Amino acid sequence: MTELEQLAQLCEGLGAPRAQAQTMARQLLKRADQIAAERGVAREAALKGLLEVVIKGRAGEVPGSFLPSTPGDAAPGGSNP
């Protein structure tokens, strides 16, 4: 089984229809390659990070890297004193 097939199977297991799961898998692989090149990290590490975001998002959780660092950052359009 190829990496693409494995990712598509994972996405299906998370509830995506087959065609959408295949599209998601291709996009995840493409973005992992981009992150690896941009940040100089291993492709596997980039893919792992993306998969964590997908799995947490599916569970309705927000990954720690997406949370604001201070309470004032959370208010869109708000002003910080």
Secondary structure, 3 states (H helix, E strand, C coil): CCHHHHHHHHHHHCCCCHHHHHHHHHHHHHHHHHHHHHHCCCHHHHHHHHHHHHHHHHCCCCCHHHCCCCHHHHCCCCCCC
